[in-house]
Amino acid sequence: MVHICSDGIVGRDVFQGTMLEAAQYKVLVVMSYEEDFPWCREVKTGIDATLGSQSEIRYFYMDTKKDPNGGEQKAQEAYAVYQEFQPDGVITVDDNAQSLFVVPYLKDKVKTPVMFAGVNAAPDKYGYPAQNVSGILEREQFKESLLLAQKLIPAAKTFGIVLPDDATGKAVLEQIDAEKDQYPLAFTEAKTATTYEELLTMVEAFTQTSDLLFYITFEGLKDQQGQALSDKAIFPAVAKKFGKPILTNAPFRVTLGALCAVIKTGDEQGATASEMLLKAMQGTPIAEIPITQNQFGRRIINVTALKALGITPPADVLRGAELVKTEQ
């Protein structure tokens, strides 16, 4: 069945298509998460800006934050789209698309070049690089975020982190374990939550041990009724429960009330994966397109949070940063 997607593009039930009459390439993009998830929108912006003028792009969303148990079925559907569309190249975004789709269906099984983006785990977890797979890793800028927070709150000495119980959470913890000796603040503990109520209990415990708290996305976390919640619904309760500065890793969560972040961007992930795929579709061997990782960071500071926390930052810390306010 054909429908019109939210941006006015004609598509099918499970994907959104950018249809160009004179498209030189056909590209399938498989996203791990939902179409309305802000990170997916950021990555899509980078892909469209890089490939849109010369490609017919179809988007497939696996919805694994809202429905993690449906991932295998969605991967089968994505492969059916791949077989029908016969793309010249594929971009797969975030870890679930790798484990559920690329590894079972595409890696070393087809000749189509595949570029991943947004992968948090070590690439060898998925057997990358492979004969037909390369891409860009997603690495959080924890050290840079902590340095920024230290300038805003010189008295801060310790930080903890709350993580979702999923592939992203596990990969983030691996990164922290590998880097923590380089951080300017002492790392106290990571806690993993599987329900909304459990998360709030853990956050309250951190008030006794940590000056700062890192909040990584809990999009899709279930409440007691089994309903999937959004970060927009979860974060204000977390901020109220902790009562001290919270750092995060995405711009839209800073506008939910976090103090600051030095962020990697989905635009960079999407654009870099697209540039790499374009090289492959133009004939460059995958072996000559090495795996890379994000290089750029953006400083974001929430002035509403500064005021609420009674922080008067030095002028030079604000200079060059993007200043935002908490959404009402």
MARMAR-889445 format. One record per residue: x, y, z of N, C-alpha, C in turn. Coordinates in pm, whole numbers, plus 50000, padded with zeros to 5 digits. Atoms other than C-alpha are relative to their C-alpha. Layout:
XYZXYZXYZ...
END
This chain:
500854988150000500005000050000500885012450000499214987750012501325034349907499415010650091500494988949919501105064150141500945011749985499164988150001502445099350171500625001550138499304998949873505095102650442499865014250054500184987349930505255131250688500675011749929499354989150070507605151150468499515001449857500624998350130505385147550163500544991049892499405008950098507435120549991499164987549986500755012350022505685091049834500844988250045499265011649954506645058450001499094988050013500815011649969505435023850102499844998850150500335001149858504215011450439501225000450090498885001649907507645003350584501175009149970498864991250028509865029150422499535012849936500274987050057510045064350301500935001549881499154999450118511355071349952500225014149952499694987650068513095100749794500144996549853500075004850137512175095649430500535010749904499424990950098514335112349168499974993549863500185005850133513615107448799501324995549939498735003250065517265107448698501034995150102499105004649896518755090549006501084990949942498885008050047522195076048938500164987250083499845011549912522155052449238498704997350076501085003749910519605033749444500634996250135499425001949867520335034249819498894996350098500905004049893518535015750098500645003850133499534996449866518895030150449499134992850101500735007249896517925007950742500385006050134499814993749869517505026351072499564990450110500355008749887517485007351402498745004750071501044994549913514975030751559498845006049921501234995050059511785049951488500235012349912499884988750092511235075651215499975013350074500114987349928510355102551472501055001650109498944998749900513385095751696500985010849952499184988850047515485128151684501344995949940498725004650055518775109451627499844995049857500245004950136517315092051322499795011749903500224988450086516195125651185501325007149970498694993850023519715139651232500804992249896499255008350093521325110351051499415001349859500674998750130518765112950770500365013149932499624987050057519615149750724501374999149933498675001550059523275140850664500004991449876500095008950117522385112750423499375007449882500714993250108519925133450222500855011149939499184989050050522325162950195501144994949913498845005350073525105140450063499604991949877500385009150108523275115349843498735003949926501344997350053519905131149774499955004949858500034994250133520845149049455500274989949889499645009850102521985117449278499514986050029500425013349959520205088849448498504999350026501335003449953516835073049497500214992950134499735005249866516825066949872498724994750061501135005749927514465043850056500414997850145499745001249857514265044650435499114989350061500735010349927513255014950650500325001650148499834997749857512735019151026499634987450077500205012549929513124988951256499255001750133500844997049882511415006051556500434992450126499595008949891513544987051809500115006650137500114993949868513335012952087498594997850054501395001749956509535011352102499604985350006500375014250006509344974352014501254991449983498755007650012512664956952091499794985449965500245014150030511094922452066499614997649855500385001650140509994929051710501145001849903498864997150087513504934751578500284989649894499705010550098513984901151409498985000049886501014999350104510674904051224500245012049910499714988150080511574939451113501214997849910498825002950082514954926850991499624991649879500495007950114513184900950775499305009049899500694990750089510994928650634501005008949925498984991850064514064950050566500694992349888499365008250104515664921350374499074998249880500965000950111512474917450168500025012849917499884987350073512734954450079501305000249920498715000750071516404949249989499884991649873500135008950116515524920349757499145006249890500894993850099512724939649590500655012249935499434987450047514624972549559501294998249922498705002650063518004957849455500875012749998499254987449994519964988349576501454998349955498564999950032523444998049459500835000850126499294999049873524395004549820499025000750115500835000349880523075001750176500715007550111499514993849877523505023350486499174994550116500705005449884522645007750823500425007850123499744990349894522345029551131499714994150138500055004449860523005020451498500144984850011499535013849977523844986951654498974989349966500995010550025520564968051625499884996549854500055002850144520574971451247501174991149958498855008450034523994954651246499734985550042500155013649946523234924851470498794992849941501235006450045519714918551340499854999349849500214999350145519994927850972501274997349920498815001350084523514931650832500674986450017499275012549976525184901850997499254987849947500705011950049522424876250922499755000049848500504999650137521504888550574500985005349895499194993250102524204909650405501504997850011498545000549982527694906550555500594987549935499325010850072529864885450320499044990749927500995008350068526654872150162499545006149869500374993250124525994898149892501175008849957498934991450050528194920249676499695014850026500404986149978526274952049760500845006250112499254993549892528464976449957499075005050109500784995949884527174983550308500885009050087499304991049908528245013250521499155001950125500724997949876527255014750886500275013950054499844987349927526775046051097499444997950139500575000449866526135051651465500274987550079499705012449928527765019351583500815003250125499334997549871528715020951952500974989050039499165011349961530224986351992501314999949919498785002150077533714976451884499634993049869500435005650128533474967951513500194985049988499795014450012534864932951558498884991950064501175007049947531724924351754499134994749886500825003950115530004922451414500834994249886499145005050106532994909751219500365010649897499664988950090533694944051068501475003750018500514998950137535334953250842499804986349937500255012350074534004926650606500245002649852499764998450143534324920650233499165011249940500904989850057531374943750169499545010250103500474991249893531094963450497501135008550057499164990849925532794994250641499055010550059500904989849949531495025750807500635008950105499564990349900531695051651084499444996350137500385002849863531645044051456499505012750069500504988949919529815065851706500664999250137499334999749871531915075552006499585012550076500454988949918530555097052287501205008550044498934990949963532575127652385499905003150151500114998849855532565121352758501075009250058498924991949944535945136752832499755014849972500234986150037535075168552644498825005950078501164995449923531675170952817500375002650145499584998349861533275166553159500905012250017499164988049995535875193253084499155012649996500904988550006533095217352990499275001650133500704999349873531145208753305500915004950112499054995949898534265213553516500245015149998499854985450011534615248953381498785007350055501234994049950530995256153469499864998050151500155003549858531185239153813501364995250052498655004049957534795239353938500034990950122500015008149878533785222954267499634985449974500425013850029532505191454094501224990949994498895009549994534725161254161499644986249947500405013750034532685130254076498805000049905501185001550085530165117753821499634985249990500505013350027528005087353765499205000249871500755000750125525965075253470498884989850013501115009550010522575058753416499874996049853499975005450136522275036353111498814990749975501025009950034519575016852929500614986149989499535013850008519854979052933499844995149856500065003850142520484975452560501395000949940498695000050067523274974452302500715013350017499394986849984523855011952329500585001550140499514998949862524165010752708501254991850024498825008649982526624981752699501235005949932498864994450074528794998652436500525012750067499594987849931528815031852623500814996550125499255004149880529935014152942501394994949964498695004650046532744997252750500915011949970499204988150030533895031452627500465006850128499634993549873533835046152978501084992050073499005008449933535755016653122501375001649936498734998650071538415021552854500625013850019499514986249999538695059452898500055006450139500264992949875537875067053263501255005650068498774994949939541495071653370500435013449940499664987450067541695101153127499045011250039501034990149971538625119153267500445009750109499624990149897539015151253472499244998450131500765002949879536395139253724500044984950026499975014149964536345106453913498664993449967501195007750035533895080453783499584991650120500465007449883531765066254064499404986549961500705012450030529455040553908499075001949881501055000350102527195031153618498874991150051501165008049962523685018753688499124998249876500835003550115521465001353433498574997950045501415000949964517695005453449499214993149890500875006950097515044983853284498565005150005501334994149990511945002553404500135014450049500034986049958511005038753473500175001150151499934999549856510525032353844501404996450051498635003949963513905015053869500975011449972499134988850036515565044453694499955010950107500124989449901514205069753944500634996050133499365004949877515345048254238501525001149989498554999250021518855046654089500495014450002499624985950003518965084154026500055005650142499994995349860518065090654390501254995250073498785005349937520965068354499501235008049959498864992350048523355088954286500125013450071499904987349930522515120254486500964999250117499115002049886524615105454769501454997649959498655004150041527635095754559500655008749893499474993450121528025118854259499595014649992500284985850018528275156154193499245002549870500644998650131527165152053832499464986449957500565012450053525055126453649499935000849848500165001150145525295115753286498724992349971501245006550042521955107353128500124996749851500055004650138522025086452809498554996149970501415001950036518765081752622499344987750062500845011049953516055060652781498724999149916501155000650090513685064152486499504985649990500585013450006511305034552493499964992650132500045006449868511775026752865498544998050043501375003449966508655009753002499645004750142500504997049867506555021653295499344987550059500585011749933504674998853535498874993749919501075005250085501844995153284500524994249869499415005350122504274984353012499985009649884500034989950106503895016752817501405005249973498704994550037506955028952625499985015250016499924985749972508015063652739501075006549914499004992350074509955090852559500945007050096499104992049917512955110152688499305012650048500724987749963510665140652691499154997650124500815003249883508455122952944500854996150120499165005449893511295107453146500905010550063498914991649951513925134653175499605009750111500334990649892512055160853384499924993450137500075007149871511405134953656501394996450049498625003149963515065124453651500695012550055499374987549957516215160753679499495004350138500574996349870513845167253970500534990850111499545009849901514925135454151501485002350035498574998249974518675142754113500285013650064499874986849939518485180154184501355006549984498674994650025522055185954067500264999649849499794999250145523665191453725500014986449931500055012050083522975165553457500625003149865499404999050132525065160853146499344989849909500605009450093523875143652833500814999649871499225002450121524915134452479499265003549872500754996250120522375149952241499355013550021500524986449983521085185152174498575000550050501394999349958517405177252220499844996550148500085002749856518115163452569500545011750082499614987749931519905195652661498785009250011501194991549995516705214152573498914994250090500935005749902514825190052801500365004150143499634995249868516775204653094501394996350048498625003049961520305190153102500835012849998499174988049990523035215053187500795002549872499134997950115525355209352895500354986849933499505011750072526835185552641501015004649898499194998950121529625182652394499584988049917500715010550071527885162752128500664996349869499795004250136528625141951829498675002349928501244996950070526065148051554499614988849906500515009650097523855125251353500295004449858499684995050135524485147951054501364994949954498665004750036528185138851063499994985149972500075014550022527385101851095499384996949863500675002750126524975102650802500805004549880499234994850112527145124250578501264991649975498775007950017530325104050643499704986249942500385013050054528625070450583499625001349853500424997850138527145084850263501205002349907498804997650080530505097450139500774987049977499315012850013532045063350207499264990749904500785008450090529195045550030500135004749857499854994650136529485068549730501304995249937498725005150052533145058849694499874985349959500165014250030532195022049707499154997949875500865001550116529395025849453500705004649872499224995350116531855043949224501174990949968499015010150036534175013949235501184998450093498905001649906536585019249526499794987350082500165012349920537204985349696499765003350147500284998049858535874982550051501284999950082498735000849928539384973350166500745013450002499364986950007540445008650067499155011050064500874990549930537635025050268499994995950147499875004949862538745020350632498915005350092500944995649897536435022450931500545012650066499624987449936536455057151088499085002450119500904996349892534745074851378499805015149999500324985750002533205108951448501185008350048498854991449973535705137451461499615013350064500384986349962533685168451550499075000250121500854998349884532005180851864499395013950003500704987249990529545208751941499655002450146500274996849860529315225852281498625006550011501334994749978525765232252402499815002250150500224996649859524855249752730498575005050015501394996349971521365253452876500005011550101499954988349912521015288653020498894999450105501045001849899517755279353196500534991650116499415008549897519605251853382501065007550079499004991949929522475275753463499335008350110500694991349905520025299553632499394991950114500665008249897518125272053814501014994450100498975005749914521375257753952500865010750067499254989249939522735292054050501435001049951498654999950057525745289453818500215012749919499614988550080527425320953686501304996449928498835005150070529815308553417500935011349954499084990350058532955326653302499615003049856500404995850135532355346052980500684991749893499285007450104535025326652793499454985949981500605013350015533175293752859498785000749909501194998350084530035307052692500365003349856499614995750134531955320752396500154988049907499895010850099531525298352094499074988450025500945010849972528975275852263498615003549947501404997950037525405271352144499195000950129500774997849878523125285452414498524997049972501405003850018519655270452452499265001850131500844999549881516735272052693499204987150012500835011749979514685244252847498645002149934501314999450063511565236752645498925000650106501144999049907508355246352819498904990349960
END
